[in-house]
Every structure is written in C-alpha cells, then in structure tokens.
Amino acid sequence: MNAVVTVIGKDTVGIIAGISSLCALKDANIVDITQSVLGEYFAMIMLINIEKLSVPFSEFVDLLNNFGKEKSLEVHTVHEDIFNSMHHI
C-alpha cells in the first residue's frame, strides 16, 4: 500500500530532509523520489510505502501538511489508489 506525496514551493534548504525525516519518524518508507528546482521553485513527487505506518493515515497527512505550512510549501498526500483513480482516463 503506497501514497503519493507532492511538494511545491520556493526552494529552501531542508525540504527533502524535513519530509523524509517525518516519513522515517512514522515508519513510512520512501520507495521512489524525484525532485527538481526550476529557477527559484522546488517541485518533488515521492512514492512512499505506508504499510507499516505507525499512526493513522489521516494523522500522517496532517503532519506533512503542517510541515508544508511552516515552510510555506504546498504539500499534498494521497493514497495511491485515489491518485490512480484521479488520473485514469
């Protein structure tokens, strides 16, 4: 069972470290990650395994959202099944 995390905002030091630390803290394993810096903007997509998540998924989503708010980033976390349904033609 996986989730998709997207992060967009102005590039600053520690974005990847912050998100990945929160994942490790709650036993979410990063399966794949891609990131890019476009001028002054940062964009990242992560696929994380949430099978061993130590908190309810909704609490994990809130944790990542709060990190985003603190850093002025847009952080969206959705279950992989929902993500696939949203992008199925």
A tleap script that builds the chain and sets N, CA, C and O, in Angstrom:
source leaprc.protein.ff14SB
mol = sequence {
  NMET ASN ALA VAL VAL THR VAL ILE GLY LYS
  ASP THR VAL GLY ILE ILE ALA GLY ILE SER
  SER LEU CYS ALA LEU LYS ASP ALA ASN ILE
  VAL ASP ILE THR GLN SER VAL LEU GLY GLU
  TYR PHE ALA MET ILE MET LEU ILE ASN ILE
  GLU LYS LEU SER VAL PRO PHE SER GLU PHE
  VAL ASP LEU LEU ASN ASN PHE GLY LYS GLU
  LYS SER LEU GLU VAL HIE THR VAL HIE GLU
  ASP ILE PHE ASN SER MET HIE HIE CILE
}
set mol.1.N position { 0.849 -1.162 0.000 }
set mol.1.CA position { 0.000 0.000 0.000 }
set mol.1.C position { 0.902 1.233 0.000 }
set mol.1.O position { 1.775 1.378 0.856 }
set mol.2.N position { 0.681 2.105 -0.957 }
set mol.2.CA position { 1.526 3.288 -1.133 }
set mol.2.C position { 0.710 4.567 -1.088 }
set mol.2.O position { -0.516 4.550 -1.201 }
set mol.3.N position { 1.416 5.670 -0.921 }
set mol.3.CA position { 0.826 7.000 -1.017 }
set mol.3.C position { 1.736 7.852 -1.889 }
set mol.3.O position { 2.929 7.584 -2.024 }
set mol.4.N position { 1.145 8.880 -2.476 }
set mol.4.CA position { 1.885 9.821 -3.316 }
set mol.4.C position { 1.929 11.166 -2.584 }
set mol.4.O position { 0.900 11.705 -2.177 }
set mol.5.N position { 3.144 11.690 -2.428 }
set mol.5.CA position { 3.339 12.985 -1.771 }
set mol.5.C position { 3.910 13.947 -2.801 }
set mol.5.O position { 4.925 13.659 -3.435 }
set mol.6.N position { 3.257 15.083 -2.963 }
set mol.6.CA position { 3.781 16.122 -3.849 }
set mol.6.C position { 4.093 17.362 -3.011 }
set mol.6.O position { 3.360 17.705 -2.083 }
set mol.7.N position { 5.187 18.019 -3.356 }
set mol.7.CA position { 5.619 19.221 -2.645 }
set mol.7.C position { 6.004 20.267 -3.684 }
set mol.7.O position { 6.790 19.996 -4.592 }
set mol.8.N position { 5.445 21.461 -3.542 }
set mol.8.CA position { 5.744 22.558 -4.468 }
set mol.8.C position { 5.896 23.843 -3.655 }
set mol.8.O position { 5.128 24.099 -2.727 }
set mol.9.N position { 6.888 24.641 -4.015 }
set mol.9.CA position { 7.061 25.929 -3.354 }
set mol.9.C position { 8.399 26.546 -3.678 }
set mol.9.O position { 9.145 26.042 -4.518 }
set mol.10.N position { 8.697 27.641 -3.007 }
set mol.10.CA position { 10.001 28.278 -3.192 }
set mol.10.C position { 11.079 27.374 -2.622 }
set mol.10.O position { 10.905 26.780 -1.558 }
set mol.11.N position { 12.185 27.275 -3.330 }
set mol.11.CA position { 13.281 26.403 -2.909 }
set mol.11.C position { 13.958 26.957 -1.660 }
set mol.11.O position { 14.328 28.129 -1.602 }
set mol.12.N position { 14.109 26.096 -0.672 }
set mol.12.CA position { 14.850 26.431 0.540 }
set mol.12.C position { 15.627 25.192 0.985 }
set mol.12.O position { 15.340 24.078 0.549 }
set mol.13.N position { 16.582 25.394 1.830 }
set mol.13.CA position { 17.383 24.297 2.362 }
set mol.13.C position { 16.517 23.430 3.281 }
set mol.13.O position { 15.778 23.952 4.116 }
set mol.14.N position { 16.611 22.107 3.123 }
set mol.14.CA position { 15.999 21.192 4.077 }
set mol.14.C position { 14.630 20.650 3.749 }
set mol.14.O position { 14.023 19.975 4.581 }
set mol.15.N position { 14.123 20.924 2.561 }
set mol.15.CA position { 12.785 20.425 2.226 }
set mol.15.C position { 12.782 18.899 2.181 }
set mol.15.O position { 11.961 18.262 2.840 }
set mol.16.N position { 13.680 18.319 1.418 }
set mol.16.CA position { 13.727 16.853 1.304 }
set mol.16.C position { 14.038 16.238 2.664 }
set mol.16.O position { 13.422 15.246 3.053 }
set mol.17.N position { 14.977 16.817 3.379 }
set mol.17.CA position { 15.347 16.299 4.703 }
set mol.17.C position { 14.156 16.328 5.655 }
set mol.17.O position { 13.931 15.379 6.407 }
set mol.18.N position { 13.404 17.405 5.620 }
set mol.18.CA position { 12.246 17.536 6.514 }
set mol.18.C position { 11.167 16.513 6.230 }
set mol.18.O position { 10.672 15.850 7.142 }
set mol.19.N position { 10.802 16.385 4.963 }
set mol.19.CA position { 9.757 15.425 4.591 }
set mol.19.C position { 10.226 13.999 4.848 }
set mol.19.O position { 9.479 13.194 5.404 }
set mol.20.N position { 11.452 13.679 4.450 }
set mol.20.CA position { 11.939 12.310 4.633 }
set mol.20.C position { 12.102 11.975 6.117 }
set mol.20.O position { 11.889 10.827 6.507 }
set mol.21.N position { 12.470 12.941 6.949 }
set mol.21.CA position { 12.567 12.712 8.391 }
set mol.21.C position { 11.211 12.393 8.998 }
set mol.21.O position { 11.096 11.511 9.849 }
set mol.22.N position { 10.182 13.114 8.559 }
set mol.22.CA position { 8.836 12.838 9.050 }
set mol.22.C position { 8.364 11.454 8.611 }
set mol.22.O position { 7.702 10.749 9.372 }
set mol.23.N position { 8.705 11.072 7.387 }
set mol.23.CA position { 8.365 9.725 6.913 }
set mol.23.C position { 9.036 8.670 7.788 }
set mol.23.O position { 8.390 7.714 8.218 }
set mol.24.N position { 10.319 8.841 8.048 }
set mol.24.CA position { 11.058 7.878 8.872 }
set mol.24.C position { 10.500 7.829 10.289 }
set mol.24.O position { 10.388 6.752 10.875 }
set mol.25.N position { 10.153 8.973 10.834 }
set mol.25.CA position { 9.621 9.059 12.184 }
set mol.25.C position { 8.332 8.250 12.339 }
set mol.25.O position { 8.071 7.690 13.404 }
set mol.26.N position { 7.537 8.191 11.282 }
set mol.26.CA position { 6.245 7.496 11.324 }
set mol.26.C position { 6.269 6.171 10.573 }
set mol.26.O position { 5.214 5.615 10.266 }
set mol.27.N position { 7.462 5.660 10.273 }
set mol.27.CA position { 7.657 4.345 9.637 }
set mol.27.C position { 7.079 4.250 8.222 }
set mol.27.O position { 6.603 3.191 7.814 }
set mol.28.N position { 7.121 5.339 7.488 }
set mol.28.CA position { 6.754 5.343 6.076 }
set mol.28.C position { 8.048 5.232 5.269 }
set mol.28.O position { 8.965 6.030 5.461 }
set mol.29.N position { 8.126 4.266 4.383 }
set mol.29.CA position { 9.346 4.021 3.629 }
set mol.29.C position { 9.275 4.680 2.250 }
set mol.29.O position { 8.306 4.488 1.517 }
set mol.30.N position { 10.290 5.447 1.904 }
set mol.30.CA position { 10.340 6.092 0.590 }
set mol.30.C position { 10.717 5.045 -0.448 }
set mol.30.O position { 11.784 4.436 -0.377 }
set mol.31.N position { 9.822 4.845 -1.416 }
set mol.31.CA position { 10.029 3.865 -2.481 }
set mol.31.C position { 10.701 4.520 -3.681 }
set mol.31.O position { 11.597 3.938 -4.293 }
set mol.32.N position { 10.266 5.728 -4.012 }
set mol.32.CA position { 10.819 6.446 -5.161 }
set mol.32.C position { 10.661 7.936 -4.913 }
set mol.32.O position { 9.733 8.373 -4.233 }
set mol.33.N position { 11.571 8.701 -5.467 }
set mol.33.CA position { 11.524 10.154 -5.286 }
set mol.33.C position { 12.113 10.831 -6.517 }
set mol.33.O position { 13.111 10.378 -7.078 }
set mol.34.N position { 11.480 11.917 -6.922 }
set mol.34.CA position { 12.038 12.761 -7.963 }
set mol.34.C position { 11.819 14.208 -7.527 }
set mol.34.O position { 10.774 14.559 -6.980 }
set mol.35.N position { 12.812 15.021 -7.778 }
set mol.35.CA position { 12.686 16.434 -7.423 }
set mol.35.C position { 13.400 17.278 -8.451 }
set mol.35.O position { 14.310 16.819 -9.141 }
set mol.36.N position { 12.972 18.511 -8.537 }
set mol.36.CA position { 13.579 19.429 -9.486 }
set mol.36.C position { 13.507 20.844 -8.929 }
set mol.36.O position { 12.570 21.195 -8.211 }
set mol.37.N position { 14.492 21.637 -9.263 }
set mol.37.CA position { 14.476 23.054 -8.936 }
set mol.37.C position { 14.380 23.808 -10.250 }
set mol.37.O position { 15.247 23.685 -11.116 }
set mol.38.N position { 13.327 24.581 -10.389 }
set mol.38.CA position { 13.070 25.359 -11.601 }
set mol.38.C position { 13.198 26.829 -11.238 }
set mol.38.O position { 12.259 27.441 -10.729 }
set mol.39.N position { 14.364 27.383 -11.504 }
set mol.39.CA position { 14.616 28.762 -11.075 }
set mol.39.C position { 14.625 28.806 -9.563 }
set mol.39.O position { 15.472 28.181 -8.924 }
set mol.40.N position { 13.689 29.541 -8.989 }
set mol.40.CA position { 13.604 29.639 -7.525 }
set mol.40.C position { 12.563 28.693 -6.934 }
set mol.40.O position { 12.318 28.718 -5.728 }
set mol.41.N position { 11.949 27.860 -7.772 }
set mol.41.CA position { 10.875 26.980 -7.320 }
set mol.41.C position { 11.323 25.526 -7.205 }
set mol.41.O position { 12.121 25.037 -8.004 }
set mol.42.N position { 10.792 24.855 -6.195 }
set mol.42.CA position { 11.100 23.463 -5.890 }
set mol.42.C position { 9.855 22.622 -6.158 }
set mol.42.O position { 8.744 23.016 -5.804 }
set mol.43.N position { 10.046 21.462 -6.785 }
set mol.43.CA position { 8.940 20.522 -7.016 }
set mol.43.C position { 9.442 19.114 -6.719 }
set mol.43.O position { 10.544 18.741 -7.121 }
set mol.44.N position { 8.627 18.334 -6.012 }
set mol.44.CA position { 9.020 16.977 -5.663 }
set mol.44.C position { 7.794 16.070 -5.672 }
set mol.44.O position { 6.701 16.470 -5.271 }
set mol.45.N position { 8.001 14.845 -6.135 }
set mol.45.CA position { 6.995 13.796 -6.031 }
set mol.45.C position { 7.663 12.601 -5.377 }
set mol.45.O position { 8.743 12.176 -5.787 }
set mol.46.N position { 7.009 12.063 -4.355 }
set mol.46.CA position { 7.519 10.892 -3.648 }
set mol.46.C position { 6.457 9.797 -3.663 }
set mol.46.O position { 5.264 10.066 -3.521 }
set mol.47.N position { 6.908 8.575 -3.836 }
set mol.47.CA position { 6.054 7.410 -3.647 }
set mol.47.C position { 6.527 6.760 -2.363 }
set mol.47.O position { 7.686 6.361 -2.251 }
set mol.48.N position { 5.632 6.652 -1.396 }
set mol.48.CA position { 6.029 6.091 -0.116 }
set mol.48.C position { 5.155 4.897 0.246 }
set mol.48.O position { 3.949 4.887 -0.003 }
set mol.49.N position { 5.796 3.889 0.841 }
set mol.49.CA position { 5.070 2.720 1.309 }
set mol.49.C position { 4.552 3.029 2.706 }
set mol.49.O position { 5.315 3.422 3.589 }
set mol.50.N position { 3.233 2.846 2.901 }
set mol.50.CA position { 2.611 3.189 4.181 }
set mol.50.C position { 2.069 1.960 4.908 }
set mol.50.O position { 1.261 2.091 5.828 }
set mol.51.N position { 2.504 0.774 4.506 }
set mol.51.CA position { 2.000 -0.452 5.131 }
set mol.51.C position { 2.343 -0.536 6.613 }
set mol.51.O position { 1.554 -1.074 7.389 }
set mol.52.N position { 3.494 -0.021 7.025 }
set mol.52.CA position { 3.923 -0.110 8.420 }
set mol.52.C position { 3.787 1.221 9.146 }
set mol.52.O position { 4.418 1.429 10.182 }
set mol.53.N position { 2.970 2.124 8.611 }
set mol.53.CA position { 2.772 3.439 9.204 }
set mol.53.C position { 2.375 3.291 10.677 }
set mol.53.O position { 1.480 2.514 11.011 }
set mol.54.N position { 3.044 4.037 11.545 }
set mol.54.CA position { 2.822 3.909 12.988 }
set mol.54.C position { 1.687 4.778 13.520 }
set mol.54.O position { 1.372 4.729 14.709 }
set mol.55.N position { 1.079 5.563 12.654 }
set mol.55.CA position { -0.063 6.413 13.022 }
set mol.55.C position { -1.139 6.246 11.949 }
set mol.55.O position { -0.847 5.763 10.855 }
set mol.56.N position { -2.377 6.640 12.248 }
set mol.56.CA position { -3.405 6.604 11.195 }
set mol.56.C position { -2.988 7.478 10.003 }
set mol.56.O position { -2.319 8.498 10.170 }
set mol.57.N position { -3.392 7.059 8.807 }
set mol.57.CA position { -3.008 7.776 7.591 }
set mol.57.C position { -3.408 9.248 7.662 }
set mol.57.O position { -2.638 10.115 7.249 }
set mol.58.N position { -4.594 9.542 8.178 }
set mol.58.CA position { -5.048 10.937 8.253 }
set mol.58.C position { -4.131 11.778 9.136 }
set mol.58.O position { -3.903 12.953 8.846 }
set mol.59.N position { -3.603 11.192 10.207 }
set mol.59.CA position { -2.666 11.903 11.075 }
set mol.59.C position { -1.337 12.161 10.353 }
set mol.59.O position { -0.725 13.217 10.515 }
set mol.60.N position { -0.908 11.188 9.562 }
set mol.60.CA position { 0.306 11.341 8.772 }
set mol.60.C position { 0.144 12.463 7.744 }
set mol.60.O position { 1.048 13.279 7.563 }
set mol.61.N position { -0.997 12.501 7.080 }
set mol.61.CA position { -1.296 13.558 6.110 }
set mol.61.C position { -1.238 14.924 6.796 }
set mol.61.O position { -0.641 15.861 6.266 }
set mol.62.N position { -1.851 15.037 7.965 }
set mol.62.CA position { -1.844 16.300 8.707 }
set mol.62.C position { -0.423 16.711 9.101 }
set mol.62.O position { -0.078 17.892 9.044 }
set mol.63.N position { 0.394 15.744 9.495 }
set mol.63.CA position { 1.781 16.010 9.867 }
set mol.63.C position { 2.557 16.630 8.700 }
set mol.63.O position { 3.268 17.620 8.871 }
set mol.64.N position { 2.410 16.027 7.502 }
set mol.64.CA position { 3.098 16.566 6.323 }
set mol.64.C position { 2.529 17.926 5.922 }
set mol.64.O position { 3.275 18.819 5.522 }
set mol.65.N position { 1.203 18.083 6.028 }
set mol.65.CA position { 0.586 19.379 5.703 }
set mol.65.C position { 1.094 20.477 6.628 }
set mol.65.O position { 1.374 21.590 6.184 }
set mol.66.N position { 1.212 20.160 7.911 }
set mol.66.CA position { 1.704 21.155 8.868 }
set mol.66.C position { 3.143 21.545 8.582 }
set mol.66.O position { 3.506 22.714 8.713 }
set mol.67.N position { 3.968 20.577 8.192 }
set mol.67.CA position { 5.338 20.893 7.779 }
set mol.67.C position { 5.308 21.868 6.601 }
set mol.67.O position { 6.050 22.850 6.573 }
set mol.68.N position { 4.437 21.580 5.629 }
set mol.68.CA position { 4.313 22.454 4.468 }
set mol.68.C position { 3.922 23.873 4.851 }
set mol.68.O position { 4.490 24.841 4.345 }
set mol.69.N position { 2.959 23.990 5.736 }
set mol.69.CA position { 2.515 25.321 6.171 }
set mol.69.C position { 3.645 26.082 6.854 }
set mol.69.O position { 3.823 27.278 6.623 }
set mol.70.N position { 4.412 25.381 7.702 }
set mol.70.CA position { 5.530 26.015 8.401 }
set mol.70.C position { 6.592 26.524 7.430 }
set mol.70.O position { 7.246 27.532 7.699 }
set mol.71.N position { 6.767 25.838 6.309 }
set mol.71.CA position { 7.804 26.181 5.329 }
set mol.71.C position { 7.250 26.923 4.114 }
set mol.71.O position { 7.979 27.161 3.151 }
set mol.72.N position { 5.966 27.292 4.151 }
set mol.72.CA position { 5.293 27.981 3.029 }
set mol.72.C position { 5.340 27.145 1.751 }
set mol.72.O position { 5.637 27.659 0.672 }
set mol.73.N position { 5.044 25.845 1.888 }
set mol.73.CA position { 5.027 24.904 0.766 }
set mol.73.C position { 3.639 24.312 0.608 }
set mol.73.O position { 2.879 24.222 1.572 }
set mol.74.N position { 3.316 23.912 -0.604 }
set mol.74.CA position { 2.105 23.141 -0.849 }
set mol.74.C position { 2.473 21.672 -0.769 }
set mol.74.O position { 3.231 21.184 -1.608 }
set mol.75.N position { 1.958 20.957 0.215 }
set mol.75.CA position { 2.228 19.530 0.375 }
set mol.75.C position { 0.900 18.792 0.284 }
set mol.75.O position { -0.024 19.065 1.050 }
set mol.76.N position { 0.810 17.856 -0.656 }
set mol.76.CA position { -0.402 17.046 -0.830 }
set mol.76.C position { -0.019 15.582 -0.712 }
set mol.76.O position { 0.935 15.122 -1.340 }
set mol.77.N position { -0.770 14.862 0.095 }
set mol.77.CA position { -0.521 13.440 0.302 }
set mol.77.C position { -1.821 12.695 0.042 }
set mol.77.O position { -2.834 12.952 0.693 }
set mol.78.N position { -1.788 11.770 -0.911 }
set mol.78.CA position { -2.990 10.987 -1.225 }
set mol.78.C position { -2.620 9.515 -1.340 }
set mol.78.O position { -1.508 9.156 -1.728 }
set mol.79.N position { -3.578 8.687 -0.993 }
set mol.79.CA position { -3.400 7.243 -1.149 }
set mol.79.C position { -3.219 6.941 -2.632 }
set mol.79.O position { -3.868 7.559 -3.475 }
set mol.80.N position { -2.349 6.003 -2.952 }
set mol.80.CA position { -2.043 5.677 -4.344 }
set mol.80.C position { -3.286 5.291 -5.140 }
set mol.80.O position { -3.396 5.656 -6.311 }
set mol.81.N position { -4.221 4.563 -4.537 }
set mol.81.CA position { -5.444 4.167 -5.240 }
set mol.81.C position { -6.265 5.392 -5.666 }
set mol.81.O position { -6.802 5.434 -6.772 }
set mol.82.N position { -6.352 6.366 -4.792 }
set mol.82.CA position { -7.094 7.601 -5.119 }
set mol.82.C position { -6.345 8.365 -6.207 }
set mol.82.O position { -6.958 8.853 -7.156 }
set mol.83.N position { -5.027 8.470 -6.076 }
set mol.83.CA position { -4.221 9.159 -7.080 }
set mol.83.C position { -4.422 8.518 -8.451 }
set mol.83.O position { -4.624 9.219 -9.443 }
set mol.84.N position { -4.368 7.189 -8.507 }
set mol.84.CA position { -4.556 6.489 -9.786 }
set mol.84.C position { -5.953 6.707 -10.345 }
set mol.84.O position { -6.112 6.863 -11.556 }
set mol.85.N position { -6.970 6.719 -9.487 }
set mol.85.CA position { -8.341 6.953 -9.938 }
set mol.85.C position { -8.510 8.360 -10.483 }
set mol.85.O position { -9.226 8.572 -11.462 }
set mol.86.N position { -7.852 9.319 -9.848 }
set mol.86.CA position { -7.955 10.716 -10.291 }
set mol.86.C position { -7.308 10.924 -11.652 }
set mol.86.O position { -7.703 11.825 -12.392 }
set mol.87.N position { -6.318 10.103 -11.994 }
set mol.87.CA position { -5.561 10.301 -13.217 }
set mol.87.C position { -5.806 9.213 -14.260 }
set mol.87.O position { -5.021 9.036 -15.192 }
set mol.88.N position { -6.891 8.502 -14.088 }
set mol.88.CA position { -7.256 7.454 -15.062 }
set mol.88.C position { -8.191 8.033 -16.102 }
set mol.88.O position { -9.195 8.662 -15.770 }
set mol.89.N position { -7.855 7.819 -17.358 }
set mol.89.CA position { -8.687 8.370 -18.446 }
set mol.89.C position { -9.640 7.304 -18.912 }
set mol.89.O position { -10.437 7.541 -19.820 }
savepdb mol mol.pdb
quit
